[in-house]
Every structure is written in structure tokens, then in C-alpha cells.
Amino acid sequence: MNNSSDRNATLFARATQVIPGGVNSPVRAFRAVGGTPRFISRAQGAYMWDANGQRYTDYIGSWGPMILGHGHPAVVEAVQKALLEGFSFGAPTEREVELAEAILKLMPSMDMVRLVSSGTEAGMSTIRLARGATGRSKLIKFEGCYHGHADALLVKAGSGLATFGNPTSAGVPPEVVQHTLVLEFNNIEQLEAAFAEQGNEIACLMMEPICGNMNFVRATVPFMKRCRELCTQYGALLVLDEVMTGFRVALGGAQSVYAKEIPGFESDMTVMGKVIGGGMPLAAFGAKRAVMEHLAPLGSVYQAGTLSGNPVATACGLATLNEITKPGFYEELARKTRALISGLSQAAKAEGVAFSGDSEGGMMGFFLLDTLPHTYSQVMKTDGAKFNQLFHGLLDRGVYIAPALYEAGFVSAAHTDADIAETVAAAAEVFKALSKQ
């Protein structure tokens, strides 16, 4: 298709004139993989259609929220009804109370929850609350974990434990991240050393229990157990960022997965988003009552938002939660996700292409590596050039995966066994081409 008839190319050219990079979130620009971003015109079920009318089987799912697939009838009906009642009021509604109650019923580590509009907002508010509740300033995060684009979190590791992180974005002064300590994910020895040196000054340890922003990397059970033990020992708050994993990997989030392996395991604070909004801008953070009561208007930690608890978003979220709590939902979702990873693995290995993959619930990831990585530095060893070829090979065959090798993927309830089989068949063709290079 030449550019004159390619509406994606035409739209992208227009977009670059009025939007930085032509996109409103960087990964959408296809810069990691090359080529022209697809401008999506509509979606239904497991599929999306671009501006040219090309259909794709969607394994992004709006980066996680669309666990039911696009346009689920019950969710559409709930949103349409809410729209007729009003877009936004700037006042409390019954529906936000109902959503809070529904979330807390499924997440026993939390007694109270505050609704906000984005994962970034939830993450930055959680850190402020942790600092306010503990009276401490420092926080631990891990290389490869993403918690939104708040200034204090745009940071990479320094040269040693005594040296706190360095900004990874222009516009973030060094003094803003001076209290952020960045450690290697799944490195128990480094974790113990950090607490030994700084433990009494650490307000919180923040982590993705299953990372979705260095593709799909689990915290090992021993590592998670040690995080919990050290936070308890030193009086720091363990914050699990479940923006991506919450209600995506299991009904109780990733923390319920770890609770099966670690007796009595709970997080102190939880950050949530994506699935709880069903595709609408909605996120949340929660904790035990003693911590949450430090928030204004009860306490001295300020947080506010004009659109927090938006009536349309809460309707979408409630309808989504109603569907995913039905018996057998997660068993079937997990079965399909495992089938996809297994099929891709067999197809790659049949062609002698290095491949490893993993999944939990409806979240999955794979690497062009022989073994699964456990740290960001190991993830970085993935063959980027081959991944880019795989991405475009799949895209040309109507399969849409994340346009970056560091992003997890998602299967929805709308994906069928036929969709999975067709995706594996498409991948087999691409793997065959890769094996000849």
C-alpha cells in the first residue's frame, strides 16, 4: 500500500505536526520497532481495526484493562446508562461507594481505598501517603519496575548503595530523586544490604509483584518473602503496584498468588488500575485503615482530583468486576493464555529459534532467549532486531502484540481457541523466516 492510500501514514503525518512524536504516549510511536503506528478506528471482542480497515487480533487490550475484550455487552449497557445520568458531578455518588466496596471485598489486604484517574496518580499518591504515615523520606524501587511517570520514580540505579538514583528524564532535578534508591529486581543480597544501611529511613518499598514493563518477569517467592520480612523488621511499608496485575492475573491480584506460597503474606499498600476501570480512566490505591486515615480530609496528607470516582468510569469498572467474578472465569482465561504461550514456544523451538515464555491468569510475556530472565539486565540480552522482525511479521499477518520487547501482553475472555491457533500459525511462519537468517 503506497502512502497516498495509507490512512495510517496520513494520520501519523498530521499527528506529528500537532502532537509531540505524533502520539500521546511514547510506546505508541513504534520507535522501538520501526514503521508507522496503526491508528485504531474501532474494536470489538478480541479484534481491532485500523484506519485502513485492516483487522488485528489484539494482544494489548489497551495495555491490560480489556480483560473481557472490547465492547462487552453488559459493560456497554452500564456505560450508556451512566452517560444518560451525567458525565461528571464533582460530588460523591453511590456508584463510587459500590466500586470501593467491590474492590475491598476482593482485596483483603486493604480496609479503605481512594479512587483516582490514572496509575501514575495512584502511584505518586501512594508514595506521598507512605511518607506521611511513616514520617520517613526514602523509598526503594527496582530496576525494570514502572510505577508511572512521577518525578521521584523516573530514576535509574546509582553507582552503589550509598548513592541514590539518577534521573532518567530531562526536567527531573537530581534533588527530586535523592531519596529514591534503585535496586536490582530479585537480588536478595542487595536488598538486605540496602535495608542494613538505610532501613530506618525507608518509608516504603515499591514493586511490581509481576513486572509488566520489562516484559513478564516474576518476583521469585524467596525474594518476595524477604521483601515482606525486611519491611516488617524495619517499619517500612510494602507497596505492591498492581496497576497491571490487579484482577488481571487472579481475582485477588498477584498478591493472592504469592499468598499461596508465603503463609500470612499481605502487602501494606496496593496500587491498582486498568482492569478496575474496564477501559475507562480509573485507578486506586488502598491500605489498612490506620494508614489511609492519614489522607485528607481525615489527615494531613493531601490528595485530590476533580474527576476522581467519575460516574461513567465507575459504571464501567463495576460492570467489568461483575463479569470477572463469575465462576470459572479465571480458569478459562488462564487456560487460553497458557495455550498461547505453549503454542508459541513449540513453534519457535521447531524452527530452532530461542524462546522462553510465562503467564499468569490473562497476562503473559515471552523472550527470544533460551531461559526466562529474572532481572532487567537479563531482559536486555533479548535480540532486539529479531523481536522487531517478529513484531512486524505478526502485524503483517493480522496479529497485534506490543510494539516493544519490554512490554507484557494480554489475553481476554473474548479470544477463542481458534484465535490462539491462528496466532500460533502466524508466528510459526515468522519463526521459520527468522531461522533462515
N, C-alpha and C positions, 0 to 999 in steps of 0.2 A: 504494500500500500504506500503510494507516494504521499509526501507531506501535505499536498493540497487537498487530499481526500481523507486525511487522518485527523479526525476531530481532537484526539488526544494531544497531538502535536500542536494543533492550532490553539487549543485551550491553554496548553502549557506556555506557549509563546506569549499569549495575552497575560497569563498569570505572572510571568517573570517581570512584567512591566509594572505591576501594581502590588505584588506580594513578594517579600524577600525570598529569593530562591524559587519562587513560584508555588510555594507550599506554606501551610500554616503549622506544620510540624516537620522537623528536618528529615526524618527517615522516609517520608513520603516522596522525597525528591528523586529517589533511585540513584543517588550519587554513589552509594556503596557498590551498586551492581551495574550501573551504566544504563543508558537507554531513556526512554520517555515514560514518565509516570502515566498510569492509567487513570483517567478521570471517570469515576463511577457515576452512572446515571440512575441506577436503581438496583435493588437486591430483593431476593425472595428465597426463603428456605436456606439451602446450602450454596446458593449461587449469587453472583453479582454480574452486572452487565456494564461495560464501559461505554464511553461516548460514541464509539463506532458500532455499538450493538453486539460486541463480542462477549460471549458468556464465559465466566470462570467459576470453577469450584473453589469456594472461599475457605482457606485455612488460616485467615487472620481474624475474622469475626469481630471487626472493629477493635482489634488488639485485645480480645478477650470477652467483652460483655455479651456477645450474641450467642449465649450458650444454648438457646432454643432454636437458633437460626434466625434469619431475617423475617420480619413480618408475621410472627406467630399470631394467629387469630385472636387468642384471648388477650394478648398484650396490646394489640392494635385496638381492640374494643375498649380496653381500660383507658388507653391514652386518648382516644376520641371522646369518650365520655368526660374525662377530666378537662380536655380542651374547651368543651362547651361550658364548663363551670367557671373557667377563668385561667389565664396563663400564669399569673403571679399576683400575690396579695401583699407581701411584706408583713405578714401577720401569721400567727400559728394556725395550723389546720389539723383536723382529726387524722388525716392520712399520714402525716409525718410521725404522729404518735404510733400509729399502727405499724409503720415500717420499722421504727425503732424497736417496738415490741417484738416484731418478727425476727429481726436480726439478733436481738439478745437471747431469744428463745433457742436459736441455733448455735450461738457462740457463748458458752458458759463462762469463759474467762472474763467476760465483760458484764458489769452491772448497769452501766449507763453508756450512752452513745451520743455523739454530736454529729449531725448531718451537715455536709458541706458540698461544694460543687465539683471538685476535682481531686485527683490523687495527690497532686503537688500541694494543694491547700491542706489536705488532711495530714500529709507528712510533716509539713512545716509547723502546723498547729500542734501536732503530737510532740515534736521536739520542744517547742516552747512550754507546753504543759509539763513535760518531763522535767525540764529545768526549773520551772516554778514549783513543782511538787517536791523536788529533792533539794532545792537550794544550791544546786551544782551547775557548772557551765559546760563541762566537756562531754563529748559523745563519741562513741565508736561506730563506724560503719565499715563495710567490707568492699574491697576492690571487686568491681563487676556487679555489685548490687546497685539498683537505681531506685531512688525514692522521690523522684520529682526534681524540678529544676530550681528549688530554693537555693539561695546563695551558699548557705552553710554546707550544702550537700554536693555542690559542684567542685569536687576536690579529689586529688589523687594522692597516693602514698608519698610521704616524705622519705628522707634517707635513713631514718631509724626511729625507734620508739620514742625517743626524746624529742624528735622533730615532728610536729604536727603537719597536716596535709598542706598541699599546694593547690591553688585554684586551677581548674581545668577550663574555665571560661573567662574571656575578657569581661571586664566590668565587675568582677568579684575581687575586692581588695584582699590582700593576704591576711589582714587583721580580722576579717569576717570568718575565715576558716581556721583561725589559730586554735580554736577549741575542738576541732574535728580531727580525730585520729583514724586513719585508714589502715586496716589490716588485711592480710590475705585470707580469703574465704577458705574454710575448712582447715586452717592451720592452728591446731590446739596449742602448740608450744608458744607461738607468737601471741596468741590470745592470753595465755596465762602470764606471760611476761608483761603485757600491757597493763593488766589489772594489778600486778605486783607493783608496778611503777606509778600508775595513775589512778588506781581503783577508787580511792576515797574522794576523788574529784569528778568521777564519771557520773553524769546524770542518767544516761541511758545507752544501751547497746541496741542499734537498729539494724535489722537484717531482713532479707527476703528468705523465708524458710526453703523455698524452691525458687531459685533465681530464674527470671524470665527475660532478663536483659543482658545475659551472656549466653543466650540460647536457653537450654534447660539444664540447670545444674542444681542438684540437691545438696542441702547441708547434710553431712553424714550424721547418723544418730549419735555417735560419741561427741562430735563437735557441738551439736545442738544441746546435748545433755550438759556439756561443760559450760556453754554459754549461760544456761539456766542456773547452774551451780554458782558460777562466779558472780553473776548479777545478784543473786541472793546473798552471797557471802559479803559483798562489798556495798550492798544497799543501792545498787543501780537498777534501773527499770529495764526489763527485757521487752523490746518493742518488735513485734513481728509485722512486717509490711506485707499484708495480704491483699493489696490492691489487685494483684493479678491472680493469686491463688485462692482468694476467698470465694467460696461457693463454686469454684471452678474445678479444683482438684478433688473436693469432697464436700459434703453438706456442712461439715463443721470446719471447713478450711484446712490448710496444711497443718495447722496446729493439732487437729484431731488425728491426722496421720501419725504425727510424732508422739502423740499421747498414747498410741497403741504400743509404742516401743519404749517409752520412758514413763514409768509409773508416776502419776501425780503431776505430769507436765502441764503447765499453763504459761501463757505469756502474761506480762503485766499490762501491756497496752497493745492494741491491734489497730492497724490502718487498713481500711477497706475501700473498694471502689469497683468500677467496671460492672461485674455481674449484678451487684445490688441496685444498679440504676437501669439495668436491662438495655443499655444503649443510650440512655439519656445522661446528661452531665450531672452525676451524683456520686458522692464518696462519703466516707465517715471515719471517725476514729472513736475508740472506746476503751474503757478500763474499769477497774473496780471503783466503787462509789467514792472511796476516800481520795482517790486521785482525781476523778472527774469533778468533784466538788471544788477543786481549785480554779475551775473555769468561771469566768464572768457569765451571768451576774452573781453567782454564789461566791466566787473567789476573786483573786487579784490577777489571774492570767487572762488577758484579753484576747478574744477571738470573735469575729462577727462576719456575716455575709448576707448581702441583700437577697440573693437567690437561694440561700441555704434552705433545704427542705421544700424545694419548688413543688407545687401541687401536681404538675404534669410528670415530672421526674419520679416523684414518689409513687404515682399511679403505675408507671411503667415498672418500677422496681418491685412493687408489691405483686403485680401480676406475674412477673418473672419468678419471684420466690414461690408463689403458689404452685407454679408448674414444676419447678425442680424439687419440690418436697414430696412429690407423688412417689409411691412405692416403685422401686426398681429403676428409677431414672438414672442414678449414677452407675449402677451396674451395667446397664446397656451402653451408656456413654463411654465408660471405661473400656468395655469390650471392643467397641469400634475404634477407639483411639489406639489400643494395643494392636489391633489388626492392621491398622495403617503402618505403625512403626515396624511391626514384624514383616509385613509385605515389602516395605522399602528396604529393610535390612537384607532380606533374601534376594531381592532384585539386584542390589548393589554387589553383594558377595558373589552372585552368579557371574558377574562381569569382572570380578577382581578389583572392585572399587572399594577403598577403605570407607567404612561406615560404622557408626555406633549411634544408638538412639535410646530414648527413655520416655516414659509417660506416666502421668498420674491423673486419674479422672479424665477430664476433657482437655488437658494441657499436655503438650508434647514438644519434643525437640530432637534434632539429630545433628551429627557432626561427621565431616568427612575425615574421620580419624578411626583407628582400629579399636581404641578403647575410650570409654566415657571420661571426659575431663572432670576434675573436682575443683579447679581453681581457674581464675581468669587468665593467668599466664599459659595454662594448658589449652584453654579455649583458643587462644591467639595462634596456636600452631595449626589450626584448621587451614586447609588450602583454599584461600580466598578466591583465586582465579577459577578453580574448579567449581566452587559454590556458585559463582556468578554465572557460569555456563549452565549449571543445573537450574538455577532460578529462571533464566531466560528460556531454557529448553522446556521447562514445565509451563511457563507463561504462554509460550507459543502453542502449547497443547491444551490450553484452557484450564490450567491449574495455577491458582494464585497463592503462593507462600510469601512469607515476609521478605521484603527486598533488602535484607541484611542478614549475614550469617550469625549475628549476635542476638537474634530475636526468637523467642519461642513461638510455637504455632498452636492452633486450637481447632478442635473438632466440636461440632454442635450436634444436638439431638436430631437436627434435620438431615444430616449426612446419612446416606443409605449405604448398605453393603456394596451396592453397585457403584456408588461414587468412590468408595475406597478402592474397589477393584480397578476402576478406570484410572484412578490416580497412580496406583502401583504400576499399571501397564504403561502409562505415560513416562513414569520415572525410569522404568526398565529400558525404554528406548533411549533416554538421555544417558543413563549409566553405560549403555553399550557404546554410545558415541564417545563418552569420556574414556573408556577403557582402551580405545584405539589411539589415544594421544601419547 
